[in-house]
Amino acid sequence: MRQFTDTKERVWDVELNVRQMKRVRDVLGIDLVNVIQAGKDGAVATDTLDRVANDPILLVDILWVLCEGQAKAAGVTDDDFGSSLAGDSISDATRAFLDELVDFFPGARRLFLKKAVDLARKFETENAQMLEKALASPEFEERLKTSLRPPAVSRESAESTPALSP
């Protein structure tokens, strides 16, 4: 079982088992059992995993199904639950969910999924580092300043603009 904390400092337990996987499939139509598949030709299909990991709305819907019993016991509605997930809490919830998903599977499937999740995290870290480097560059700052400056208004264009009539 994994946990994450929402923006209201509430702690939620994420637990995946066969019953919970079935609930997600029945309620949302998302088949987490086949979240990643290897074809006979060796090709790997990660469409569902990609959707879950990159669509925060879908992730929150899945988390609601998984945490609904806890939420109802605490008097938390679906809307309140979704409203309390933003920013870092989404990242924490994604990590908790994906780690729990990896642990759900036995043996080789677990290793396979873990490798896919680890690679996705590696690429995410590399992309964040590239973004930080770009944001720190003087060139980026200069381009941003240029794009934020209001367009210069020439005297000729100001004089040629008709005045508003009363």
N, C-alpha and C positions, 0 to 999 in steps of 0.2 A: 504494500500500500504506500502511495506517495501522497504528499500534501502540497498545497499552495495557499497563499494568503491573498485575499482580494484587497481592493483599495480602502475598504472599511475595516481592515485588520481582522477579518473573519478568516479562520483557518478551515479549509475544506479537504476532506479525504478523497483521494481518487483511487478506486479499487476496481480492477478489471477481473472478471471471472466469466464463466460461460453464461450465467444469468444476465449479467450486465451487457455482455456482447450481444446477446439476443435482444435485450431491451433497446439498445442503440439501433440495431437492424430493424426491429419492429416499428419504433417510433420515428426514426429519421431515414430509414432506407439505406443506411451506410453499413456496408459489410466489413467490419474491422477484422474479421477472421482472414479475409483475403486482401488485406491492406497492401501487401507486396507479394508479387508472384514472379516466379522464374519460368519462362517458357521452355519447351523442349529444345529449342534452338539456342538456349542460353541467355536469351534476352530477358531483361528484368523490367517488369512493369510496376511503377510506383505511383500511378495516377492518384489512387485514393490517399496514400501517405502524403503525397505532395499537397493535395487539396486540404487535408486536415491540418498539416503543418503550416500552411501559408494562408489559410482563410480563417481569420479570427472569429468571424460570425459562426461558421460551421463548428469550429472548436468549442465555442461557448455553448452552442446547442448540444454538442456531445457531452460537455461537462455538466450541463443542466440535467441531462438524462442520468448521468452517473451520480450526481450529488442531490438529486431531487428529494430523496428521503430525508437527508440531513437538512436541506433547505426548509422543507415543510415543517420539520420538527422545531426549527428555529424561527418559524414564521416569516421566512424569506420567500418572496414571490419570484417567478421567472424574470419579470422585468427588473426587480431589484438586484437579482443575481447578475444579470447581464450588464446592468448599469455599474456594477462594482468591479468590472473587469476592464482595465485599460492600462496602457503603458507597461510598466515592469510586471504587473500582476498577470498580464497576458503571457509574457515571456516565461514567468514562473509556472503558470498553469500549463503552457505548452510543454515545458520540460517535464513536469510531473506526469502529464498524460503520456507522452512518448516513452518515458522510462517505464511506466506501468505497462504500456502496450508491449514493449520489448519483453518484459518479465512474464507476460501472460503466456507466451509461446514456449514450447519445450524444445530442447536440443538444437538441431541444425536450423530450424526456422528462427529460433531466438538469435543465434549467431548471425544469420543472414540479415535479419531486421536490425540488429544492433549495429552491424557494419553500415547499413544504409543510413541509420540515424546519426551515427558518428561522422560519416562523410558529410551529411547535410550540415551538421554543426560546424565541422571544419570549414566548409565553404562559407557559412554564415560569418564565422570569425574572420576569415580572410577578407570577405567583402566589407565587413565593418572596419577592419584595419585600413583597407584601401580608401574607404570613405573618409575616415579620420585624417588620413594623409592628405587627401584632396582638400578637405575643409581647412586644413592648417596651411595650405600653400598660399603664398602672396598672390599668385595668379587668380586663384578662386576669389579671394577677397576683392581684388580689383575688378573682376568681372561682375561680382555681386554689386559693388558700389556703382558701377556703370549702369547696370540694369535697373537699379533702384532710383537713379537720378531722374527727375522729371525732364521730359524733353525740353530742349531749349526753344524758346519762342522768339523768333526773329521779329525785329521791329516792323518789317514789311508785312509779315503774316498777321501781326496784331492789328495793323492799320487796315488790312484788307478784310478783316472779320467784321461782318455787319453788326451794328449795335442792335440790341434787343429793343423792340418797340413796346411802348406801354400798353 
